[in-house]
Every structure is written in C-alpha cells, then in structure tokens.
Amino acid sequence: MWHRTISAVAVASVVGGCAGSVHQLPQLDQSNLSLAQTEVQAAGGAPPRHAASDEDVNRTLDAALARIKPAATQLCREMAVGGCEWRFVKSNDRSLNAGAVANGTIFVNRGIVEYAADEEEVAMVIAHEIGHQSANHLATSRRNQMVGAIFGAILLGAVGALASQNNRNSAAITRNAADVGANLGGAAGRISYSKEQEREADYLSAVILYRSGVDLDKARGFLVTMARASGHKETGMLDTHPAGPERLAAWDKAVAEIRAANGALPKRAH
Ligand SMILES: [Zn+2]
C-alpha cells in the first residue's frame, strides 16, 4: 500500500496553502482558545520520540491507512472537488513531517510514526493530507500564489515607474521593482490563506476519522504533540502547518460540530 522514497521528496513541495476553504468552518471563541493554551502549557516541553523498527513503521502506516481509506474515498467523491486516487509514499526521514503534493501523492515521514502515541494519531495525519487532496488545495494555492504575484508586480511596478521617471535606466528599475513586488505578493498570498486551508484539512480529517470509527480524542493527541514541538526547531511541518493552541481549539470546535451533525459535511463556502 505504501511506496518507499528517499527523504528528498519532502523538499519544498509541501502544500503551503493559499486560498480560502471549500467549506464554511466554525469560528473559534476565546474560552475554547484559553483551554487549549492551558493544556499545551501543562503538557510540557519537547514531545517524546520513540524509536520504531521498519516493521513497526510499516505496520502502523498500513493499519492506519486501511482504517480510514474507505471513508476517505467516499468523502472525497461526495465533495467532488479534488482527485480521489492517491499514491501513498513512505519516507525514512525522521523529522515530524507529512505532505500532500502533486498528482495525488501523499507522503508521510517515519518521524510521524515515531512521535505518534498510537495508530489513531497516525490516521489523523494521513487523513489531514487526504483532506488537502480532496479539497484540491494544491491547485487553488498555486492559482492564488500567481494572483498574489501579479498584484504585487502591478503595485510595485507602478511605484518603480513613478520613482524612475527622470532616470535613463527607468526601464531596468521598473523591471527590478516588479520582480521584487512579484516575490512579496506571492509570499503574502501564501501566508494570508494557508491557515484556512490547514484548518479545513483538519476539519476533513476529523470527518474522515469520525466516519471510520476512529477515536477522535485519541487522534487529537497529535495536535498537542505538534504544539509542544513547535517551540523546538525540529521540523519542516511546523513551517507549513500552524501547530499552536489555536489549531487544537479549532479541532475541538470541528469535532463538536461533526459529532452533532453525525459526520455530515458543513455548508460550502461559495
Ligand atoms: Zn496541512
């Protein structure tokens, strides 16, 4: 069920997220957030890592995927937004990272299994990446990075043109300013939208786990682990996945909503 790969697959291709979500997501409230903050603080510093044999890693990944795949496929088809054929890749990288990349590929690092307390937590991570694929976040994020880049180029291009009106090198200056603008615009687009896509991937993950009969309270433990790890420069995942108490609070809100709706998807955002 899992392909093997070298860790290089993880480089730079993790979904950054850039656009809005496909679904309407619950709003956080302050009491929710305060509880999560207290919990993360009480949980202490860096989370423990347990060494796992190749056999352990394979068995855990296979078991977690087998439990959620039928419901995940069904959910993806119900959404009818992204591709529902996935290629699962196991990386031997020991950092705490996983990702959804081009062509339906989902990679999970060995480090995920080493930090996870149980199979439910691993299932949560896989379901999160399936959520990104099902909502086609990768395509939306690319499109929005491009939109952001064009905006930035127009804005700073105009500034450059004004500043260099009386300069013989004005064309070069304008072009230069446009390049800088393109980079800034792309980065801003990426930063301002990724949280929403990440939150949606968590939400979809919780729906998949709920429908698969996976214990959501056990799965939640991985968000605590990630929040603990985020204070320690351990991982690339934390660059792309907001991992603090806010994410935990959003998870709790999502789970309450999903339980009340008996696993039905929320309304579409558009
Ligand atoms: Zn994500």
py3Dmol code that shows the C-alpha trace and the ligand (Angstrom):
import py3Dmol

protein = """\
ATOM      1  CA  MET A   1       0.000   0.000   0.000  1.00  0.00           C
ATOM      2  CA  TRP A   2       2.956   2.316   0.639  1.00  0.00           C
ATOM      3  CA  HIS A   3       5.697   3.291  -1.755  1.00  0.00           C
ATOM      4  CA  ARG A   4       9.155   3.912  -0.408  1.00  0.00           C
ATOM      5  CA  THR A   5      11.078   7.011  -1.153  1.00  0.00           C
ATOM      6  CA  ILE A   6      14.113   8.973  -0.200  1.00  0.00           C
ATOM      7  CA  SER A   7      13.502  11.966   2.013  1.00  0.00           C
ATOM      8  CA  ALA A   8      14.178  14.386  -0.839  1.00  0.00           C
ATOM      9  CA  VAL A   9      10.549  14.144  -1.866  1.00  0.00           C
ATOM     10  CA  ALA A  10       9.698  16.268   1.128  1.00  0.00           C
ATOM     11  CA  VAL A  11      11.749  19.205  -0.026  1.00  0.00           C
ATOM     12  CA  ALA A  12       9.824  22.339  -0.804  1.00  0.00           C
ATOM     13  CA  SER A  13       6.755  20.646  -2.170  1.00  0.00           C
ATOM     14  CA  VAL A  14       4.621  20.559   0.943  1.00  0.00           C
ATOM     15  CA  VAL A  15       1.282  22.202   0.372  1.00  0.00           C
ATOM     16  CA  GLY A  16       1.617  25.742   1.637  1.00  0.00           C
ATOM     17  CA  GLY A  17      -1.974  26.605   1.092  1.00  0.00           C
ATOM     18  CA  CYS A  18      -3.033  29.916  -0.236  1.00  0.00           C
ATOM     19  CA  ALA A  19      -6.720  30.163  -0.831  1.00  0.00           C
ATOM     20  CA  GLY A  20      -9.912  30.048   1.137  1.00  0.00           C
ATOM     21  CA  SER A  21     -11.562  26.840   2.203  1.00  0.00           C
ATOM     22  CA  VAL A  22     -14.129  24.851   0.250  1.00  0.00           C
ATOM     23  CA  HIS A  23     -16.426  24.660   3.282  1.00  0.00           C
ATOM     24  CA  GLN A  24     -17.654  27.041   5.945  1.00  0.00           C
ATOM     25  CA  LEU A  25     -15.643  26.354   9.075  1.00  0.00           C
ATOM     26  CA  PRO A  26     -16.599  27.084  12.681  1.00  0.00           C
ATOM     27  CA  GLN A  27     -15.285  30.230  14.339  1.00  0.00           C
ATOM     28  CA  LEU A  28     -13.080  29.986  17.393  1.00  0.00           C
ATOM     29  CA  ASP A  29     -14.111  31.569  20.652  1.00  0.00           C
ATOM     30  CA  GLN A  30     -11.889  32.815  23.438  1.00  0.00           C
ATOM     31  CA  SER A  31     -12.827  30.215  26.043  1.00  0.00           C
ATOM     32  CA  ASN A  32     -12.015  27.474  23.549  1.00  0.00           C
ATOM     33  CA  LEU A  33      -8.628  29.024  22.873  1.00  0.00           C
ATOM     34  CA  SER A  34      -7.774  29.616  26.540  1.00  0.00           C
ATOM     35  CA  LEU A  35      -8.459  25.989  27.394  1.00  0.00           C
ATOM     36  CA  ALA A  36      -6.182  24.828  24.583  1.00  0.00           C
ATOM     37  CA  GLN A  37      -3.416  27.206  25.676  1.00  0.00           C
ATOM     38  CA  THR A  38      -3.569  25.910  29.246  1.00  0.00           C
ATOM     39  CA  GLU A  39      -3.497  22.333  28.016  1.00  0.00           C
ATOM     40  CA  VAL A  40      -0.449  22.828  25.789  1.00  0.00           C
ATOM     41  CA  GLN A  41       1.437  24.630  28.553  1.00  0.00           C
ATOM     42  CA  ALA A  42       0.641  21.875  31.032  1.00  0.00           C
ATOM     43  CA  ALA A  43       1.804  19.217  28.567  1.00  0.00           C
ATOM     44  CA  GLY A  44       5.361  20.471  28.907  1.00  0.00           C
ATOM     45  CA  GLY A  45       8.288  20.898  26.524  1.00  0.00           C
ATOM     46  CA  ALA A  46       9.527  18.847  23.608  1.00  0.00           C
ATOM     47  CA  PRO A  47       7.413  15.750  22.976  1.00  0.00           C
ATOM     48  CA  PRO A  48       8.989  12.300  23.358  1.00  0.00           C
ATOM     49  CA  ARG A  49      10.076  10.305  20.327  1.00  0.00           C
ATOM     50  CA  HIS A  50      10.027   6.526  20.440  1.00  0.00           C
ATOM     51  CA  ALA A  51      12.246   4.567  18.111  1.00  0.00           C
ATOM     52  CA  ALA A  52      10.306   2.282  15.792  1.00  0.00           C
ATOM     53  CA  SER A  53      11.582  -0.617  13.700  1.00  0.00           C
ATOM     54  CA  ASP A  54      10.895  -0.683   9.957  1.00  0.00           C
ATOM     55  CA  GLU A  55       8.338  -3.339  10.668  1.00  0.00           C
ATOM     56  CA  ASP A  56       6.590  -1.170  13.272  1.00  0.00           C
ATOM     57  CA  VAL A  57       6.509   1.775  10.893  1.00  0.00           C
ATOM     58  CA  ASN A  58       5.099  -0.304   8.039  1.00  0.00           C
ATOM     59  CA  ARG A  59       2.520  -1.977  10.210  1.00  0.00           C
ATOM     60  CA  THR A  60       1.321   1.273  11.755  1.00  0.00           C
ATOM     61  CA  LEU A  61       1.075   3.095   8.433  1.00  0.00           C
ATOM     62  CA  ASP A  62      -0.723   0.185   6.767  1.00  0.00           C
ATOM     63  CA  ALA A  63      -3.157  -0.230   9.633  1.00  0.00           C
ATOM     64  CA  ALA A  64      -3.916   3.492   9.914  1.00  0.00           C
ATOM     65  CA  LEU A  65      -4.460   3.851   6.176  1.00  0.00           C
ATOM     66  CA  ALA A  66      -6.609   0.716   5.923  1.00  0.00           C
ATOM     67  CA  ARG A  67      -8.919   2.034   8.646  1.00  0.00           C
ATOM     68  CA  ILE A  68      -9.616   5.373   7.015  1.00  0.00           C
ATOM     69  CA  LYS A  69      -9.309   4.763   3.281  1.00  0.00           C
ATOM     70  CA  PRO A  70     -12.885   3.628   2.521  1.00  0.00           C
ATOM     71  CA  ALA A  71     -14.482   6.588   4.315  1.00  0.00           C
ATOM     72  CA  ALA A  72     -11.854   8.971   2.923  1.00  0.00           C
ATOM     73  CA  THR A  73     -12.534   7.873  -0.653  1.00  0.00           C
ATOM     74  CA  GLN A  74     -16.269   8.176  -0.102  1.00  0.00           C
ATOM     75  CA  LEU A  75     -15.886  11.659   1.378  1.00  0.00           C
ATOM     76  CA  CYS A  76     -13.670  12.782  -1.498  1.00  0.00           C
ATOM     77  CA  ARG A  77     -16.237  11.623  -4.060  1.00  0.00           C
ATOM     78  CA  GLU A  78     -19.010  13.311  -2.122  1.00  0.00           C
ATOM     79  CA  MET A  79     -17.075  16.608  -2.231  1.00  0.00           C
ATOM     80  CA  ALA A  80     -16.251  16.179  -5.933  1.00  0.00           C
ATOM     81  CA  VAL A  81     -13.562  18.874  -5.772  1.00  0.00           C
ATOM     82  CA  GLY A  82     -10.181  17.154  -5.863  1.00  0.00           C
ATOM     83  CA  GLY A  83      -8.696  13.898  -7.139  1.00  0.00           C
ATOM     84  CA  CYS A  84      -9.642  10.795  -5.150  1.00  0.00           C
ATOM     85  CA  GLU A  85      -6.896   8.461  -6.360  1.00  0.00           C
ATOM     86  CA  TRP A  86      -3.914   8.810  -4.052  1.00  0.00           C
ATOM     87  CA  ARG A  87      -0.405   7.499  -4.091  1.00  0.00           C
ATOM     88  CA  PHE A  88       0.988   6.945  -0.610  1.00  0.00           C
ATOM     89  CA  VAL A  89       4.696   7.378  -0.128  1.00  0.00           C
ATOM     90  CA  LYS A  90       6.618   6.454   2.979  1.00  0.00           C
ATOM     91  CA  SER A  91       9.732   8.474   3.659  1.00  0.00           C
ATOM     92  CA  ASN A  92      12.503   7.394   6.005  1.00  0.00           C
ATOM     93  CA  ASP A  93      13.028  10.981   7.116  1.00  0.00           C
ATOM     94  CA  ARG A  94      12.821  11.155  10.916  1.00  0.00           C
ATOM     95  CA  SER A  95      11.512  14.699  11.093  1.00  0.00           C
ATOM     96  CA  LEU A  96       7.931  15.379  12.051  1.00  0.00           C
ATOM     97  CA  ASN A  97       6.518  15.942   8.589  1.00  0.00           C
ATOM     98  CA  ALA A  98       3.982  14.796   6.032  1.00  0.00           C
ATOM     99  CA  GLY A  99       2.567  16.411   2.944  1.00  0.00           C
ATOM    100  CA  ALA A 100       0.148  16.392   0.042  1.00  0.00           C
ATOM    101  CA  VAL A 101       1.958  17.047  -3.223  1.00  0.00           C
ATOM    102  CA  ALA A 102       1.268  16.957  -6.958  1.00  0.00           C
ATOM    103  CA  ASN A 103      -0.557  14.116  -8.697  1.00  0.00           C
ATOM    104  CA  GLY A 104      -2.386  12.901  -5.626  1.00  0.00           C
ATOM    105  CA  THR A 105       0.815  11.954  -3.831  1.00  0.00           C
ATOM    106  CA  ILE A 106       0.750  11.889  -0.043  1.00  0.00           C
ATOM    107  CA  PHE A 107       3.981  11.366   1.816  1.00  0.00           C
ATOM    108  CA  VAL A 108       4.390  10.542   5.472  1.00  0.00           C
ATOM    109  CA  ASN A 109       7.735  10.639   7.234  1.00  0.00           C
ATOM    110  CA  ARG A 110       8.923   7.958   9.581  1.00  0.00           C
ATOM    111  CA  GLY A 111       9.116  10.730  12.185  1.00  0.00           C
ATOM    112  CA  ILE A 112       5.309  10.900  12.280  1.00  0.00           C
ATOM    113  CA  VAL A 113       5.128   7.308  13.487  1.00  0.00           C
ATOM    114  CA  GLU A 114       7.982   7.867  15.936  1.00  0.00           C
ATOM    115  CA  TYR A 115       6.230  10.816  17.562  1.00  0.00           C
ATOM    116  CA  ALA A 116       2.699   9.411  17.432  1.00  0.00           C
ATOM    117  CA  ALA A 117       1.388   7.840  20.617  1.00  0.00           C
ATOM    118  CA  ASP A 118      -0.911   5.465  18.749  1.00  0.00           C
ATOM    119  CA  GLU A 119      -2.355   4.428  15.403  1.00  0.00           C
ATOM    120  CA  GLU A 120      -5.203   6.937  15.771  1.00  0.00           C
ATOM    121  CA  GLU A 121      -2.724   9.834  15.723  1.00  0.00           C
ATOM    122  CA  VAL A 122      -1.077   8.494  12.569  1.00  0.00           C
ATOM    123  CA  ALA A 123      -4.520   8.111  10.986  1.00  0.00           C
ATOM    124  CA  MET A 124      -5.193  11.772  11.790  1.00  0.00           C
ATOM    125  CA  VAL A 125      -2.087  12.880   9.891  1.00  0.00           C
ATOM    126  CA  ILE A 126      -2.863  10.750   6.831  1.00  0.00           C
ATOM    127  CA  ALA A 127      -6.493  11.913   6.842  1.00  0.00           C
ATOM    128  CA  HIS A 128      -5.293  15.543   7.039  1.00  0.00           C
ATOM    129  CA  GLU A 129      -3.207  15.116   3.870  1.00  0.00           C
ATOM    130  CA  ILE A 130      -6.115  13.331   2.178  1.00  0.00           C
ATOM    131  CA  GLY A 131      -8.182  16.375   3.154  1.00  0.00           C
ATOM    132  CA  HIS A 132      -5.780  18.661   1.250  1.00  0.00           C
ATOM    133  CA  GLN A 133      -6.040  16.431  -1.832  1.00  0.00           C
ATOM    134  CA  SER A 134      -9.825  16.067  -1.606  1.00  0.00           C
ATOM    135  CA  ALA A 135     -10.291  19.839  -1.423  1.00  0.00           C
ATOM    136  CA  ASN A 136      -7.757  20.354  -4.232  1.00  0.00           C
ATOM    137  CA  HIS A 137      -5.852  22.835  -2.078  1.00  0.00           C
ATOM    138  CA  LEU A 138      -2.695  22.405  -4.118  1.00  0.00           C
ATOM    139  CA  ALA A 139      -4.294  23.702  -7.327  1.00  0.00           C
ATOM    140  CA  THR A 140      -6.045  26.561  -5.543  1.00  0.00           C
ATOM    141  CA  SER A 141      -2.893  27.506  -3.720  1.00  0.00           C
ATOM    142  CA  ARG A 142      -0.885  27.683  -6.960  1.00  0.00           C
ATOM    143  CA  ARG A 143      -3.516  29.789  -8.631  1.00  0.00           C
ATOM    144  CA  ASN A 144      -3.638  32.170  -5.693  1.00  0.00           C
ATOM    145  CA  GLN A 145       0.101  32.491  -5.451  1.00  0.00           C
ATOM    146  CA  MET A 146       0.016  33.572  -9.065  1.00  0.00           C
ATOM    147  CA  VAL A 147      -2.761  36.073  -8.428  1.00  0.00           C
ATOM    148  CA  GLY A 148      -0.815  37.474  -5.475  1.00  0.00           C
ATOM    149  CA  ALA A 149       2.346  37.698  -7.570  1.00  0.00           C
ATOM    150  CA  ILE A 150       0.580  39.611 -10.346  1.00  0.00           C
ATOM    151  CA  PHE A 151      -0.930  42.059  -7.846  1.00  0.00           C
ATOM    152  CA  GLY A 152       2.477  42.634  -6.305  1.00  0.00           C
ATOM    153  CA  ALA A 153       4.072  43.189  -9.720  1.00  0.00           C
ATOM    154  CA  ILE A 154       1.442  45.746 -10.715  1.00  0.00           C
ATOM    155  CA  LEU A 155       1.671  47.591  -7.418  1.00  0.00           C
ATOM    156  CA  LEU A 156       5.449  47.863  -7.137  1.00  0.00           C
ATOM    157  CA  GLY A 157       5.833  48.147 -10.896  1.00  0.00           C
ATOM    158  CA  ALA A 158       3.774  51.338 -10.746  1.00  0.00           C
ATOM    159  CA  VAL A 159       5.827  52.660  -7.830  1.00  0.00           C
ATOM    160  CA  GLY A 160       9.026  51.887  -9.722  1.00  0.00           C
ATOM    161  CA  ALA A 161       7.772  53.705 -12.823  1.00  0.00           C
ATOM    162  CA  LEU A 162       6.995  56.832 -10.805  1.00  0.00           C
ATOM    163  CA  ALA A 163      10.291  56.822  -8.956  1.00  0.00           C
ATOM    164  CA  SER A 164      12.340  56.455 -12.112  1.00  0.00           C
ATOM    165  CA  GLN A 165      10.539  58.867 -14.430  1.00  0.00           C
ATOM    166  CA  ASN A 166      13.606  61.043 -14.962  1.00  0.00           C
ATOM    167  CA  ASN A 167      16.127  58.240 -14.944  1.00  0.00           C
ATOM    168  CA  ARG A 168      17.702  56.910 -18.141  1.00  0.00           C
ATOM    169  CA  ASN A 169      17.618  53.419 -16.652  1.00  0.00           C
ATOM    170  CA  SER A 170      13.947  53.653 -15.795  1.00  0.00           C
ATOM    171  CA  ALA A 171      13.000  50.503 -17.701  1.00  0.00           C
ATOM    172  CA  ALA A 172      15.520  48.436 -15.747  1.00  0.00           C
ATOM    173  CA  ILE A 173      14.468  49.978 -12.435  1.00  0.00           C
ATOM    174  CA  THR A 174      10.799  49.343 -13.127  1.00  0.00           C
ATOM    175  CA  ARG A 175      11.529  45.747 -14.081  1.00  0.00           C
ATOM    176  CA  ASN A 176      13.547  45.265 -10.926  1.00  0.00           C
ATOM    177  CA  ALA A 177      10.802  46.697  -8.747  1.00  0.00           C
ATOM    178  CA  ALA A 178       8.290  44.453 -10.498  1.00  0.00           C
ATOM    179  CA  ASP A 179      10.395  41.385  -9.682  1.00  0.00           C
ATOM    180  CA  VAL A 180      10.598  42.326  -6.022  1.00  0.00           C
ATOM    181  CA  GLY A 181       6.867  43.021  -5.997  1.00  0.00           C
ATOM    182  CA  ALA A 182       6.118  39.649  -7.531  1.00  0.00           C
ATOM    183  CA  ASN A 183       8.020  37.891  -4.760  1.00  0.00           C
ATOM    184  CA  LEU A 184       6.364  39.870  -1.992  1.00  0.00           C
ATOM    185  CA  GLY A 185       2.889  39.441  -3.445  1.00  0.00           C
ATOM    186  CA  GLY A 186       3.343  35.692  -3.788  1.00  0.00           C
ATOM    187  CA  ALA A 187       4.604  35.360  -0.254  1.00  0.00           C
ATOM    188  CA  ALA A 188       1.806  37.491   1.179  1.00  0.00           C
ATOM    189  CA  GLY A 189      -0.820  35.450  -0.670  1.00  0.00           C
ATOM    190  CA  ARG A 190       0.666  32.257   0.681  1.00  0.00           C
ATOM    191  CA  ILE A 191       0.803  33.489   4.246  1.00  0.00           C
ATOM    192  CA  SER A 192      -2.629  35.035   4.427  1.00  0.00           C
ATOM    193  CA  TYR A 193      -4.528  31.999   3.139  1.00  0.00           C
ATOM    194  CA  SER A 194      -2.717  28.929   4.316  1.00  0.00           C
ATOM    195  CA  LYS A 195      -4.261  28.882   7.780  1.00  0.00           C
ATOM    196  CA  GLU A 196      -7.739  28.459   6.384  1.00  0.00           C
ATOM    197  CA  GLN A 197      -6.737  25.564   4.163  1.00  0.00           C
ATOM    198  CA  GLU A 198      -4.889  23.956   7.040  1.00  0.00           C
ATOM    199  CA  ARG A 199      -7.939  24.327   9.210  1.00  0.00           C
ATOM    200  CA  GLU A 200     -10.090  22.779   6.523  1.00  0.00           C
ATOM    201  CA  ALA A 201      -7.695  19.847   6.153  1.00  0.00           C
ATOM    202  CA  ASP A 202      -8.007  19.273   9.908  1.00  0.00           C
ATOM    203  CA  TYR A 203     -11.780  19.508   9.669  1.00  0.00           C
ATOM    204  CA  LEU A 204     -11.930  16.992   6.815  1.00  0.00           C
ATOM    205  CA  SER A 205      -9.539  14.767   8.722  1.00  0.00           C
ATOM    206  CA  ALA A 206     -11.929  14.770  11.695  1.00  0.00           C
ATOM    207  CA  VAL A 207     -14.869  13.910   9.401  1.00  0.00           C
ATOM    208  CA  ILE A 208     -12.926  11.013   7.877  1.00  0.00           C
ATOM    209  CA  LEU A 209     -11.919   9.688  11.310  1.00  0.00           C
ATOM    210  CA  TYR A 210     -15.451  10.064  12.657  1.00  0.00           C
ATOM    211  CA  ARG A 211     -16.918   8.139   9.725  1.00  0.00           C
ATOM    212  CA  SER A 212     -14.202   5.499  10.087  1.00  0.00           C
ATOM    213  CA  GLY A 213     -14.998   4.939  13.748  1.00  0.00           C
ATOM    214  CA  VAL A 214     -11.535   6.133  14.813  1.00  0.00           C
ATOM    215  CA  ASP A 215     -11.392   7.618  18.334  1.00  0.00           C
ATOM    216  CA  LEU A 216     -11.220  11.384  17.753  1.00  0.00           C
ATOM    217  CA  ASP A 217      -9.991  12.103  21.263  1.00  0.00           C
ATOM    218  CA  LYS A 218      -7.016   9.807  20.802  1.00  0.00           C
ATOM    219  CA  ALA A 219      -6.264  11.280  17.343  1.00  0.00           C
ATOM    220  CA  ARG A 220      -6.295  14.766  18.893  1.00  0.00           C
ATOM    221  CA  GLY A 221      -3.177  13.888  20.862  1.00  0.00           C
ATOM    222  CA  PHE A 222      -1.065  14.515  17.782  1.00  0.00           C
ATOM    223  CA  LEU A 223      -2.067  18.179  17.740  1.00  0.00           C
ATOM    224  CA  VAL A 224      -0.855  18.501  21.320  1.00  0.00           C
ATOM    225  CA  THR A 225       2.413  16.846  20.302  1.00  0.00           C
ATOM    226  CA  MET A 226       2.802  19.261  17.398  1.00  0.00           C
ATOM    227  CA  ALA A 227       2.026  22.249  19.592  1.00  0.00           C
ATOM    228  CA  ARG A 228       4.702  21.070  22.018  1.00  0.00           C
ATOM    229  CA  ALA A 229       7.184  20.520  19.198  1.00  0.00           C
ATOM    230  CA  SER A 230       6.539  23.951  17.717  1.00  0.00           C
ATOM    231  CA  GLY A 231       8.652  25.572  20.420  1.00  0.00           C
ATOM    232  CA  HIS A 232      11.563  23.405  19.305  1.00  0.00           C
ATOM    233  CA  LYS A 233      13.087  23.721  15.852  1.00  0.00           C
ATOM    234  CA  GLU A 234      12.537  20.129  14.951  1.00  0.00           C
ATOM    235  CA  THR A 235      10.511  20.020  11.814  1.00  0.00           C
ATOM    236  CA  GLY A 236       9.539  21.387   8.448  1.00  0.00           C
ATOM    237  CA  MET A 237       5.913  20.541   9.049  1.00  0.00           C
ATOM    238  CA  LEU A 238       5.561  23.358  11.539  1.00  0.00           C
ATOM    239  CA  ASP A 239       6.578  25.861   8.876  1.00  0.00           C
ATOM    240  CA  THR A 240       3.575  24.934   6.791  1.00  0.00           C
ATOM    241  CA  HIS A 241       1.154  23.732   9.445  1.00  0.00           C
ATOM    242  CA  PRO A 242       0.058  26.125  12.165  1.00  0.00           C
ATOM    243  CA  ALA A 243       0.513  23.993  15.216  1.00  0.00           C
ATOM    244  CA  GLY A 244      -0.174  26.047  18.298  1.00  0.00           C
ATOM    245  CA  PRO A 245      -3.118  26.008  20.714  1.00  0.00           C
ATOM    246  CA  GLU A 246      -5.248  27.695  18.052  1.00  0.00           C
ATOM    247  CA  ARG A 247      -5.154  24.587  15.929  1.00  0.00           C
ATOM    248  CA  LEU A 248      -6.132  22.460  18.900  1.00  0.00           C
ATOM    249  CA  ALA A 249      -9.023  24.789  19.719  1.00  0.00           C
ATOM    250  CA  ALA A 250     -10.211  24.649  16.102  1.00  0.00           C
ATOM    251  CA  TRP A 251     -10.050  20.857  16.214  1.00  0.00           C
ATOM    252  CA  ASP A 252     -12.277  20.775  19.303  1.00  0.00           C
ATOM    253  CA  LYS A 253     -14.800  23.084  17.647  1.00  0.00           C
ATOM    254  CA  ALA A 254     -14.771  20.967  14.499  1.00  0.00           C
ATOM    255  CA  VAL A 255     -15.215  17.719  16.402  1.00  0.00           C
ATOM    256  CA  ALA A 256     -18.185  19.091  18.382  1.00  0.00           C
ATOM    257  CA  GLU A 257     -19.818  20.190  15.128  1.00  0.00           C
ATOM    258  CA  ILE A 258     -19.091  16.907  13.351  1.00  0.00           C
ATOM    259  CA  ARG A 259     -20.487  14.834  16.215  1.00  0.00           C
ATOM    260  CA  ALA A 260     -23.639  16.958  16.306  1.00  0.00           C
ATOM    261  CA  ALA A 261     -24.036  16.551  12.529  1.00  0.00           C
ATOM    262  CA  ASN A 262     -23.271  12.825  12.710  1.00  0.00           C
ATOM    263  CA  GLY A 263     -20.384  13.199  10.275  1.00  0.00           C
ATOM    264  CA  ALA A 264     -22.112  15.308   7.637  1.00  0.00           C
ATOM    265  CA  LEU A 265     -20.021  17.910   5.798  1.00  0.00           C
ATOM    266  CA  PRO A 266     -20.625  21.597   6.577  1.00  0.00           C
ATOM    267  CA  LYS A 267     -22.043  24.042   4.019  1.00  0.00           C
ATOM    268  CA  ARG A 268     -19.899  25.146   1.114  1.00  0.00           C
ATOM    269  CA  ALA A 269     -18.137  28.457   1.434  1.00  0.00           C
ATOM    270  CA  HIS A 270     -19.121  29.617  -2.048  1.00  0.00           C
TER     271      HIS A 270
END
"""
ligand_1 = """\
1
ZN
Zn -1.682 20.571 6.017
"""
view = py3Dmol.view(width=600, height=400)
view.addModel(protein, "pdb")
view.setStyle({"model": 0}, {"cartoon": {"style": "trace"}})
view.addModel(ligand_1, "xyz")
view.setStyle({"model": 1}, {"stick": {}})
view.zoomTo()
view.show()
